[in-house]
Structures are given as structure tokens and as C-alpha cells.
């Protein structure tokens, strides 16, 4: 697999999005709204923002739903010459980077992890190399010290930052955090990296779909589809509940009653806060009476599926698919050979 040269690496660009959240309403009328209750009655993450603030950022705007129903780095940096210092025979890419053997590190990462594009990894290469200079001895680099620049402890801190940004609906920030974390895992040797990598992949995919959904103005069927696909990402339970509420209200507003009822039932299965559960039950009562979708949507909740990370469309069980060799994101076969949309450093 060909790899991209380290020469002329660009600087990373960070896009930051600020959300202005409304103050929560003090009035709650269950006959007129599905929205203004506490979301996280069963959450354990602290400190938590006000529930209405979270719902506003997540676009769970179900106040208009009528359910009146009786219940039932530095660009100038010049890398060292290959082979200028220690670790000549090491199979550890971090040790090779610390020793200044960048080309050898590239070969190892390509062979071991399937990495083929190194432009976005330039700041990390430089971090590891320049950090190693402080632990030089007269004869060699202390590789374990340089490797500590990227550790599981720092990865878990970054993971929590990504969770917090997602909870607060700071989706552009969350996307950047999870992607940087996913890339940093390339340089961490730990048994738990695969689990954290999978979390990053699922959040990058889900948030990417939500950002696409937020930009749509004239395609209601696509709005419902993207909200539906988001619920199939493997998220933390509190975020899964939010994604299901988003899908439920989006589908209901567009008169996709069959889909809305399915999302409401999945939400109930997660034992949400009492007020949320009460609303879901009321919505199911209405959707059972309608039991149809007014829009033709590309979604079948009865079939197991994964989401193509390029087209944001479903790949149902039994259909052909391709995967990224590093992050294992799923793709339709026509995307084979393209750069992965999730990690951005490996070819499908």
C-alpha cells in the first residue's frame, strides 16, 4: 500500500462551533409538549447542564407535538536524518519516531495498522520526537519515556472531554476531539486501545450525520433518515437516549408514525426518566393508531444494519461491504480504495 510522504505537511485546522442555548421553561404541560422535562433523571455524569439546555442543543424541539390522548506544530520543523540515533531494529513506531527514524516509523505504521496518509500525523510525530530530546542520555534515547507523551491516561481524559462536548451539543468540537483521540491511539500500546478506538469511530460517525442533518433545509425524508441512522451508532447510554428522542420527535413531526413508534419503544427499553417515559408511552398510543409513514424513507428497523461512513446510508446484513483497516469503519464497496472518512489516514 503506498504511503504519503512527510514533506510539506499542512497545519491542522480546527473549526470551533459555539451553541447558544435557551433557558429552560418553567411551565410543563404534558398535553401540549413532549419536551420540557428533565432528560437525565438516571444519569450519573456530573456536573450536568440543565436538561432543557441539552435538549435545545440536541434539537429535540418537540414542543409543537400535540399528543392529547388518554393513556393506556511548527511548519518550519526539519525532521532529523533517518538513522541518526537509537532503536534501529525496534518494531515499535513510537521508538523509531523518538529516534528520528521517521521513514522507518512510516513503514511500520503502514504494515502494522494500515496507515497510508501521514499528513495529519505530522504534529504527533514532532511531539514525540521533540519530547524525546529532553530524555537523551549520552548513548541513547529512553524509549519508554518518549512513549509516555501519548498514554492511555491522557486518552481517557480526552474521551471524557468528547463525551462532555456531545452532551452539551457542541458537535463540531466533539467531532474534533474524537478524531484527534482516534489518531493519538496510533501511538499508544495498550490492551484497551481497541475499545476506545471503537468508541471514537461510533461518535465520529454519529456526529457527522447529525451535522449533516442540521444543515438540511428542504429534504424531510433525509432528515428522518439521518436521525434514524444516528440511533444505530454505539453510544453511551445517556447519549443513546438523546439520539432516540431526537429520532422519535423528528419522525413524528414528519408524520412517520411507524418509525416514531419504533424509536419510542426503543427509548422505553432503556428505562429513561419518568417524564420522558410517560411521553414515549403517549406517543406510542398515537402511532399505533396511525401505523404508517407519510414519507418514503430508506430505513428498515427490522433488519440488522451498519451505516456507510461515506454515504451515510444503511448497509443491511448480507450486503457487500468494505472496511477501513485502521478504525474498521464500514463502507459500501464503491468506496474501496478511497481515504477513510472517519480516521482520514487509512485507505478503505
N, C-alpha and C positions, 0 to 999 in steps of 0.2 A: 504493500500500500504506500503510495507516495506521501511524503510529508512536506509541510510548508517550511521554508527557511526562516531563521530567526531574524534575518536582516530587515531593517526598516519596519519594526513593529510599531503599530499605532498606539496612541494613548487610549486607555479605556475611557469611554464616555458614560456618565451616569445621569439618567433622567430622573428627576425628583418631582413627585406629584403631591400637591397639598389638597387635602379634603376639608371643606368647611361643613361641619356637622351641625344640624339643627338641635336646639334644646328639646328634651323630651316633653311630650304633652302631659299635663296633669290630669286630664279627663280621659276616662276609658269607657267606651260604650260598645259592648260586645255585639250588639245588634247592628252596629254600623261599621265596625272596623275589625280587621284581623291583625292589627299591627302594634298597638301601643303598650303591650305588656312587657314584662321582664323576659329576656331571652335566655339568660344564663342562670336560671334558678338552680341548676345542677352543675354549674361549672366550678372548677377548683382553681383556675388560674387567677392570680392576684398580682397587682391591683387591676380591677376590671373597670372599663369605662361604662358609662350609663348605657342601659340596653337600647334605648331609643337612638342614642348616638350611633351605636354599632349598626342598628337596622337601617339608619339613614345612609350610612356609608356603603352598606351592602345592597342598597337599592331595594330593600324589602318594603316597598311602599304599597301596602295593601289597605290603606285607609278607605279607598273607594270601593272595596269589595263589599257588596251587600249580601249578607247571609242571614237574613231574618228568617230563622227556621226554628221550629221546636225540635228539641233533641229527642232523638232517640240516639508610573515611575520616572524615572528621568529618561527622556528621549535621547540624550547625548551619551548615555552609558555605553561603553565599548566592552563587550564580553572578553574574557581572557582567551588566550590561545589554547586550543584543545590540548590536553595532556600536560598542562602547566603545573599541576600539583597532584595530590594523592588520589587514592581509590581507583587505580587504573583497571582493576579486574572486578570491581563491585558490580553486582546486578541490581543495585538499588539506585534508582534515578536521582533521588534526593542527594545521595552521597556524590554522585557524578556531577550534579549541578554545583554543590558546595565546593567541589574540587576544581570547578571551572571547565569541566569536560561537557560542554553543552551539547555538542553533536552526538556524543555517546548517550547522553540522557534522552535526547530526542529519539534515538534508535530504540532504546529500552521502552520508552513510553508508547511508541508505535507498536512494538511487538507485544508488550505485556497488557496494554489497556486499549489498544486500537486508536490511539490519538493520532490524527493526521494533520491538524491545523494548529499551529502553535502561537499565532499572533496574540490571542487574548491571554496567553500564559506568560507573556514577557514579564509583567510586573512580578509574578510569583517566582520566576527564575531569578530575577535580580534580587528579590527579597532574600531568597535562600543563599545566593552567592555572597552578597554584601554582608549578610548577617554572619556568615561563616568566618569573615575576616577578623571578627573580634575574638574568635576562639582558636586562632592559629597557634601552633606550637613551633618549635624550631624545626621539626621534621615533618609534621603532617597536620591535617585538619582533624578535629574531633567530630566525626560524622554524627554521633548521637546528639551533640549539642546543636549543630546546624539543623538537624531534623526537627527539633523542638519548635522551630518557627511556625510549623503547621502541626497542630496536635488535636487529638480528639476533644480535649477540654475546651480549646478555643472554638472548635467546630460546634460543640453543643451550645456554647454561648451564642454563636451566630444563628443556630437553629431557633433558639428562643426569640431572638430578635425578629426572625422571619415570621414566627407564629404571632408575635405581638402586632407586627405590621398588618398581617392578614386579618386579625381580629378587629383592628381599627379601620379596615377597608382602605388602607394605604397600599393599594395593589401594585402600583408602579415601583414603590420602594421594596415591597415584599418580593417582587419578581427579581429585582437586582440582588437582594440579599440571598435568596435561594440559589440563584445562578452562581454567584461568587462562592458560596459554600460548596456547591456541587463541584466547581473547578478546584477548590482547595483540597478536596478529598483525594485528588490525584496524587498528592504529595504526602498523604498520611497512611501509615501502615498500622492498621488496627482491625481486629475482627469485626468491629461494629460499623465499619465504613459502608458496607453494602446496604445496611438498613437505613443509614442516614442518606445515602445516595438515592435510595428508592423514595424516601420522603421528599427530597428536593425535586426529583423528577415529577412526582404527582402534583406538587404545589405549583411548579413552573407551568405544567400543562393546564391545570385548572385556572390559574390566574391569567394565563394567556387567553384562554377562552372568555373569561369574564371581561377582560379589557376589550376584546373584540366585540362582545355583546354590548358593552357600554357605548360603543361608537356607532351602533346601528340605529338608524332613524326611520327606515321605511321598509323593513322586512320582518313582519311579526312572526312568520314561521321560523325564521332563523333565530330570532330572539328566544323562542320557546326551545328550539333545538339546543342552543348553546347552554341555556340554563339546565336542560336535562342532562347534557353530557357532563357538565361540571359535577353532578351528583355521583358520577361513576369514577371520579378520582378518589384515591385512597387518602382521605384527610383525617386529621384529628377529630374526635367525636364532636366537639363543640362547633368546629367549622363544617363538619358534615351536616349537622342540624341546620346551620345557617344556609348552606347550599340547597338543602331540601326545602326550606321555607321560601327561598328565592325562586326555585323552580315551581313550587306549588302556586305561589301568587302570580308568577309570570304566566303560567299555563291557564290559570283560572281567569285572569284578565282578558286573555285572548280566546276564551270560550273553548279551550281544550280540556273539557271536563274529565275525560277518561284519564288523561295524563296527570291532571291536577290531583285527582283522587288517588292515583298510584303514589305520587310523591307524598301526599298527606299520610297515607298508610305507612310508608317507609319512615316518615318522621315519627309517627306514634310508636313504631317498633324500637326507636332509640330512647323512649321514655323522656320526652322533653319536659320543661317546666309546666306546671298545671294549666296555666292560662293558654300556653301555646298548644298543649294537647287538646284543650276544650275547643279551640278554634279549628284545629285539624279535624276533629270529630264532626263539627258542624259542616265543614266544607265537604267531607266525605258524604254526608247525608244528601247534600245538594247534588254532588257529582254522580251519585248512584242513580238519581232520578233522571239525569241527562245522559250519562254513559256514552258520550260521543265527543269527538274532537271536531271543531269547526274548521281547523286548518289541517292541511296535509303536511305532516312533519316526518322527517327521516329519523324515526325513533321507535324502537320496539322494546319495551321494558321486559318482555318475557324471554328475550334471547340474551345470553351472556355476550358481553362485548368489551372491547377496549377502544380507545379513541386514537385516531391517527393524529400524531403531533404536528403534522404539516397542514392537512386539510381541515382538521377539527370536525371530522365526520366519523361515524362508527365503523369498526371492523368487527363483524359478528363472528361468533365461534364457527370455525370451519372454513372461513375465508382466508385467502392468502395474505401474508403479512411479512414485513421485514423489520429488523430491529437495529438500533444503534449498538455497536459493540461495547461502548463505554457505559452509557446510562440505561441501556435496554429500552428506550422509548420505542413505541410501536408505530409503524408506518404502513401505508398501502404500498404494494410492490412498485408502483411507478416512481416512487421517491428513492428507490435504491440507487446508491452512488452519490446522492446529494449530502450536503453537510447537515448534521442533526440540528433540528430547530430547538431542542431542549438544552443540550450541553454546548453546542456550537463548535466543538473541537474534534468530533469523530464523524466519519462518513457512514451512512446507512448501508 
